Amino acid sequence: MNPMTSYFTLSNGVNIPMVGLGTWQIPNDQVFDVVMNAFEVGYTHIDSAQGYQNEEGVGRAIKASTLSRESIFVDHEASISY
């Protein structure tokens, strides 16, 4: 089993890639290159969140990618205030 091309099926029937790139603590001015490099080596699951403050760079990378948007799984969490 290759985790880069293997999926979990969620209870709602959505398939999510087993391996994902976490973007927490990657500054917005660097995350574009990191995500583009991740796409090049086979990642299609990107973990992002409003609280990471790098959504703009992640979005630019998704848009610039040659991958179809349907083939990219974006795990996007809303910020939680305590």
C-alpha atoms as an extended CHARMM CRD file, in Angstrom:
* protein
*
        82  EXT
         1         1  MET       CA              0.0000000000        0.0000000000        0.0000000000  PROA      1               0.0000000000
         2         2  ASN       CA              1.3850000000        3.3930000000       -1.0170000000  PROA      2               0.0000000000
         3         3  PRO       CA              0.1480000000        6.0170000000        1.4970000000  PROA      3               0.0000000000
         4         4  MET       CA              0.6230000000        8.7870000000       -1.0900000000  PROA      4               0.0000000000
         5         5  THR       CA             -2.0300000000        7.1900000000       -3.3100000000  PROA      5               0.0000000000
         6         6  SER       CA             -4.1850000000        5.5260000000       -0.6350000000  PROA      6               0.0000000000
         7         7  TYR       CA             -7.3640000000        6.9680000000        0.8380000000  PROA      7               0.0000000000
         8         8  PHE       CA             -9.5740000000        6.7760000000        3.9020000000  PROA      8               0.0000000000
         9         9  THR       CA            -13.3160000000        6.9500000000        3.3540000000  PROA      9               0.0000000000
        10        10  LEU       CA            -15.0800000000        9.2960000000        5.7670000000  PROA      10              0.0000000000
        11        11  SER       CA            -18.5250000000        8.4960000000        7.1890000000  PROA      11              0.0000000000
        12        12  ASN       CA            -20.0920000000       10.8460000000        4.6200000000  PROA      12              0.0000000000
        13        13  GLY       CA            -18.5210000000        8.8790000000        1.7510000000  PROA      13              0.0000000000
        14        14  VAL       CA            -15.8070000000       11.4320000000        0.9440000000  PROA      14              0.0000000000
        15        15  ASN       CA            -12.3650000000        9.9760000000        0.2360000000  PROA      15              0.0000000000
        16        16  ILE       CA             -9.4130000000       11.7060000000        1.8970000000  PROA      16              0.0000000000
        17        17  PRO       CA             -5.7730000000       10.9530000000        1.0600000000  PROA      17              0.0000000000
        18        18  MET       CA             -3.9860000000        9.1410000000        3.9050000000  PROA      18              0.0000000000
        19        19  VAL       CA             -0.9920000000       11.4910000000        3.7960000000  PROA      19              0.0000000000
        20        20  GLY       CA             -1.3730000000       15.2430000000        3.8920000000  PROA      20              0.0000000000
        21        21  LEU       CA              0.8430000000       18.2970000000        4.0680000000  PROA      21              0.0000000000
        22        22  GLY       CA              0.3440000000       20.3640000000        7.2040000000  PROA      22              0.0000000000
        23        23  THR       CA              0.8840000000       24.0840000000        6.6610000000  PROA      23              0.0000000000
        24        24  TRP       CA              0.8090000000       25.1820000000       10.3070000000  PROA      24              0.0000000000
        25        25  GLN       CA              3.6550000000       27.5790000000       11.1400000000  PROA      25              0.0000000000
        26        26  ILE       CA              4.6480000000       28.0660000000        7.4830000000  PROA      26              0.0000000000
        27        27  PRO       CA              4.6010000000       31.8330000000        6.8670000000  PROA      27              0.0000000000
        28        28  ASN       CA              2.3680000000       33.0890000000        4.0790000000  PROA      28              0.0000000000
        29        29  ASP       CA              5.3740000000       34.3580000000        2.1100000000  PROA      29              0.0000000000
        30        30  GLN       CA              6.8680000000       30.8240000000        2.0670000000  PROA      30              0.0000000000
        31        31  VAL       CA              3.8550000000       28.5180000000        1.8790000000  PROA      31              0.0000000000
        32        32  PHE       CA              3.3280000000       28.9100000000       -1.8960000000  PROA      32              0.0000000000
        33        33  ASP       CA              6.6800000000       27.2620000000       -2.6490000000  PROA      33              0.0000000000
        34        34  VAL       CA              6.1780000000       24.5750000000       -0.0020000000  PROA      34              0.0000000000
        35        35  VAL       CA              2.7600000000       23.5910000000       -1.3700000000  PROA      35              0.0000000000
        36        36  MET       CA              3.9780000000       23.6400000000       -4.9740000000  PROA      36              0.0000000000
        37        37  ASN       CA              6.8870000000       21.3540000000       -4.0180000000  PROA      37              0.0000000000
        38        38  ALA       CA              4.4690000000       19.0590000000       -2.1820000000  PROA      38              0.0000000000
        39        39  PHE       CA              2.3020000000       18.7750000000       -5.3040000000  PROA      39              0.0000000000
        40        40  GLU       CA              5.3940000000       17.9070000000       -7.3470000000  PROA      40              0.0000000000
        41        41  VAL       CA              6.2350000000       14.9310000000       -5.0980000000  PROA      41              0.0000000000
        42        42  GLY       CA              2.6780000000       13.5940000000       -5.0100000000  PROA      42              0.0000000000
        43        43  TYR       CA              0.7790000000       15.2670000000       -2.1810000000  PROA      43              0.0000000000
        44        44  THR       CA             -2.8750000000       16.0270000000       -2.9320000000  PROA      44              0.0000000000
        45        45  HSD       CA             -4.0730000000       16.5930000000        0.6570000000  PROA      45              0.0000000000
        46        46  ILE       CA             -3.3290000000       20.0240000000        2.1220000000  PROA      46              0.0000000000
        47        47  ASP       CA             -4.1490000000       20.9020000000        5.7240000000  PROA      47              0.0000000000
        48        48  SER       CA             -4.8600000000       24.6010000000        6.1720000000  PROA      48              0.0000000000
        49        49  ALA       CA             -6.7520000000       26.8120000000        8.5990000000  PROA      49              0.0000000000
        50        50  GLN       CA             -7.7140000000       30.4280000000        8.9490000000  PROA      50              0.0000000000
        51        51  GLY       CA             -5.6450000000       30.6060000000       12.1190000000  PROA      51              0.0000000000
        52        52  TYR       CA             -2.4760000000       29.6710000000       10.2320000000  PROA      52              0.0000000000
        53        53  GLN       CA             -2.6730000000       33.0280000000        8.4170000000  PROA      53              0.0000000000
        54        54  ASN       CA             -1.2960000000       31.5510000000        5.2130000000  PROA      54              0.0000000000
        55        55  GLU       CA             -4.4860000000       30.8620000000        3.2810000000  PROA      55              0.0000000000
        56        56  GLU       CA             -3.5710000000       33.3390000000        0.5570000000  PROA      56              0.0000000000
        57        57  GLY       CA             -0.3550000000       31.4960000000       -0.2850000000  PROA      57              0.0000000000
        58        58  VAL       CA             -2.0280000000       28.0810000000       -0.1350000000  PROA      58              0.0000000000
        59        59  GLY       CA             -4.7630000000       29.3350000000       -2.4670000000  PROA      59              0.0000000000
        60        60  ARG       CA             -2.2530000000       30.7630000000       -4.9320000000  PROA      60              0.0000000000
        61        61  ALA       CA             -0.4580000000       27.4100000000       -5.0540000000  PROA      61              0.0000000000
        62        62  ILE       CA             -3.6880000000       25.5140000000       -5.6690000000  PROA      62              0.0000000000
        63        63  LYS       CA             -4.5860000000       27.9200000000       -8.4590000000  PROA      63              0.0000000000
        64        64  ALA       CA             -1.0970000000       27.7330000000      -10.0150000000  PROA      64              0.0000000000
        65        65  SER       CA             -0.9630000000       23.9410000000       -9.8180000000  PROA      65              0.0000000000
        66        66  THR       CA             -1.4390000000       21.7820000000      -12.8820000000  PROA      66              0.0000000000
        67        67  LEU       CA             -3.5890000000       19.4260000000      -10.7620000000  PROA      67              0.0000000000
        68        68  SER       CA             -7.3380000000       19.6030000000      -11.2110000000  PROA      68              0.0000000000
        69        69  ARG       CA             -9.0760000000       21.2500000000       -8.2810000000  PROA      69              0.0000000000
        70        70  GLU       CA            -11.1780000000       18.0990000000       -7.8890000000  PROA      70              0.0000000000
        71        71  SER       CA             -8.0330000000       16.0350000000       -7.2490000000  PROA      71              0.0000000000
        72        72  ILE       CA             -6.8730000000       18.2640000000       -4.3620000000  PROA      72              0.0000000000
        73        73  PHE       CA             -8.3050000000       17.6860000000       -0.8890000000  PROA      73              0.0000000000
        74        74  VAL       CA             -8.0990000000       20.7900000000        1.2950000000  PROA      74              0.0000000000
        75        75  ASP       CA             -8.6610000000       20.1530000000        4.9880000000  PROA      75              0.0000000000
        76        76  HSD       CA             -9.5920000000       23.6330000000        6.1760000000  PROA      76              0.0000000000
        77        77  GLU       CA            -10.4090000000       24.2290000000        9.8180000000  PROA      77              0.0000000000
        78        78  ALA       CA            -12.0500000000       27.3860000000       11.0530000000  PROA      78              0.0000000000
        79        79  SER       CA            -10.2770000000       29.2700000000       13.8190000000  PROA      79              0.0000000000
        80        80  ILE       CA            -11.5520000000       28.6120000000       17.3060000000  PROA      80              0.0000000000
        81        81  SER       CA            -11.4180000000       31.3400000000       19.9190000000  PROA      81              0.0000000000
        82        82  TYR       CA            -11.1680000000       30.3870000000       23.5720000000  PROA      82              0.0000000000
